Amino acid sequence: MIISSDLAKCREKFEELLGKRIVCKTNGGRKRIITYIGTVEHCYPNVFTLRCQGENGKESLVSFSYIDVLTRTVRVGVMPEKAEELAV
């Protein structure tokens, strides 16, 4: 059972990550894992949005719920700061 205080703590953690690059991995079905690498753009009451750079150069906006993070349906990792400098 997810307690509302857990949800609030999760939301606070993502508010600290605003503007930072993170990696989100989610199940794509049929043994596929979809990986999104992007910048946390907004934190809303129930979801956060991630601005991703696609393989074809197009930007996309993807949203994930805090509940999915708490239940580990979506795995989240923070990109190291030095990796951001190397990528630029």
C-alpha positions as CSV (number, residue, x, y, z in Angstrom):
1,M,0.0,0.0,0.0
2,I,1.3,3.4,-0.9
3,I,1.0,6.1,1.7
4,S,0.3,9.7,0.7
5,S,3.4,10.8,2.6
6,D,5.5,8.5,0.3
7,L,3.9,10.1,-2.7
8,A,4.7,13.6,-1.3
9,K,8.3,12.6,-0.7
10,C,8.6,11.3,-4.2
11,R,7.2,14.5,-5.7
12,E,9.7,16.5,-3.6
13,K,12.6,14.5,-4.9
14,F,11.5,15.1,-8.5
15,E,11.1,18.8,-7.8
16,E,14.8,18.8,-6.7
17,L,15.6,17.2,-10.1
18,L,14.0,20.0,-12.2
19,G,16.3,20.8,-15.1
20,K,18.6,17.8,-14.5
21,R,19.1,14.9,-16.9
22,I,17.7,11.5,-15.8
23,V,17.2,8.1,-17.3
24,C,13.8,6.4,-17.1
25,K,13.4,2.7,-18.0
26,T,10.0,1.2,-18.5
27,N,8.5,-2.1,-19.7
28,G,7.5,-1.9,-23.3
29,G,5.9,-5.3,-23.4
30,R,7.1,-8.6,-24.9
31,K,10.4,-8.5,-23.1
32,R,11.3,-5.0,-24.3
33,I,12.6,-2.2,-22.1
34,I,12.1,1.3,-23.3
35,T,14.8,3.8,-22.2
36,Y,14.2,7.5,-22.1
37,I,17.0,10.0,-21.4
38,G,16.0,13.6,-20.9
39,T,15.6,16.6,-18.7
40,V,12.9,16.9,-16.0
41,E,10.8,19.7,-17.3
42,H,7.7,20.0,-14.9
43,C,6.4,18.4,-11.7
44,Y,2.7,18.3,-11.5
45,P,0.6,16.9,-8.6
46,N,0.4,13.4,-10.0
47,V,3.0,13.2,-12.9
48,F,6.3,14.6,-14.0
49,T,7.3,15.4,-17.5
50,L,10.6,14.5,-19.3
51,R,11.8,16.3,-22.4
52,C,13.7,13.8,-24.5
53,Q,15.8,14.1,-27.6
54,G,14.7,11.4,-30.1
55,E,17.0,9.3,-32.4
56,N,15.7,11.2,-35.4
57,G,16.5,14.6,-33.8
58,K,13.0,15.4,-32.8
59,E,12.2,16.4,-29.2
60,S,9.4,14.6,-27.4
61,L,7.7,15.2,-24.1
62,V,7.0,12.1,-22.0
63,S,5.1,11.9,-18.7
64,F,5.4,9.4,-15.9
65,S,3.4,9.1,-12.7
66,Y,5.0,9.1,-9.3
67,I,3.0,5.9,-8.5
68,D,4.8,4.1,-11.3
69,V,8.1,5.2,-9.8
70,L,7.1,4.1,-6.3
71,T,5.8,0.7,-7.5
72,R,9.0,0.3,-9.6
73,T,7.1,0.1,-12.9
74,V,9.4,2.9,-14.0
75,R,13.0,2.8,-13.0
76,V,14.7,6.2,-12.6
77,G,18.4,7.1,-12.5
78,V,20.1,10.4,-12.3
79,M,22.8,11.1,-15.0
80,P,26.1,12.2,-13.6
81,E,27.0,15.9,-14.0
82,K,30.3,15.2,-15.8
83,A,28.5,13.1,-18.4
84,E,26.4,16.1,-19.3
85,E,29.5,18.2,-19.9
86,L,31.0,15.6,-22.1
87,A,27.8,15.2,-24.2
88,V,27.8,18.9,-25.0
